[in-house]
Amino acid sequence: MNHQKNTFWIDLDNSPHVPFFYPIIKELKRRDFNVFITVRDCFQTRGLADLYKLEYVCVGRHYGKNKLLKVLGTVYRALQLKQVIHDKKLTLGVSHGSRAQLIACNLSKIPSVVISDYEYAQGLVIIRPTWQIMPEILKETQTNGKNKLYYPGIKEDIYVAGFQPSQEALRSLG
């Protein structure tokens, strides 16, 4: 099966996104889909992407705790992402709550999926994803079921399922 016209854009905005998306990326590639990855240089996100040997484009950084700088940084990163993807033929943007990717997708008219796992997560008031995916346990917390998909379990089921402890890691820790 050839999906050359289908390229999924995954934005790794925070360090937990790397182990979460790694098995998803592997499965998409196994099914012969193209995957384009962007990584924000903050916390250990870039280092984890390197550890997992992911090919990515690094875009943006963390802008600190100040709320105004966070908002401006998110908008600035969204514009940087838009520039990076301008010549890509992307089918779908996928993230675990990347506000900058969501803005870039909306500006570029690319459908988007936001995977969320926390009922109190703050989305963007004006810009919404095309679809939202969340654990079915959160279904009761949702007021509108439009364009929302639910999965059984929790997000940790995705990346813990393939976990194999490394003896080398244990030895290096002493």
C-alpha positions, 0 to 999 in steps of 0.5 A: 500500500502506497500513501505517498500523498499522505504525510502526517505532521507530528509536533513534539512540543514537550518531553512526554510527547516523544515516548507517547508518539514514538510507537505511533510514528513507528506504526505509521511508517510500518504502514508506509505513511510519510511522517514529518516531525517538528520538535520544540527545543525545551525541557528534554524534548530534543534530547529524547527525540535524539535518543529515539533516533527520530528525524525532525526539524527543531522549531522554537524554544521555551519562553519562560513562566511569564504569561505574556511571553508564553503567548507571544512565544506560542504565536511566534513559534506558530509563525515559524512552524508555518514557514517550515511547513509551507512547501510540504504537502501535509495531510494532517497535523497531529499533536498532544496539545501543541497550541503553536501547531494548531495555529499553524494548521489553521493558518495553513488550512491543514486539518488537525488532531489534538490528543488530550488526556486532561479534562481541565486542559486549556485549549485556544478559545478561538482556534479549535482542532478539526478533531479531538481524541481523548480517553473515553473516561473523559467523555462525561466531562465533555459538553459537546461530542462533535468531532471528538473521538474516544479511546479505551485506557489512558495515554500511558498504555500507548508508550508503556505497552512496548517497554523493555527494560534495558540492563545497560540503563540499570547498570549506568545508574548503579 
